[in-house]
Amino acid sequence: MTDNYIITNNIRTLRFLSDEMTQQELASKVGVTRQTVMAIEKGKYSPSLEVAFKIALVFDKPFNEVFQYSTENT
């Protein structure tokens, strides 16, 4: 049995709770493309630390309330 490490996030929920902010609005505030936000939200792309912290700042949330890092046993 091996451990796979995964990064999950709550960006979609946080956008909804922030007056239903669009992916494009978040992307503009962070300085990335909408496609990048979409990929991060879906867990298909791990953001750089800089982008991850910027996203947390946009939502005024602690980093660990936006992103989680855990193991998945396989």
Secondary structure, DSSP 4 states (H G I P E B T S, - for coil): --EEEEEEE-HHHHHHHTTT--HHHHHHHHTS-HHHHHHHHTTSSPPPHHHHHHHHHHHT--HHHHEEEEEEE-
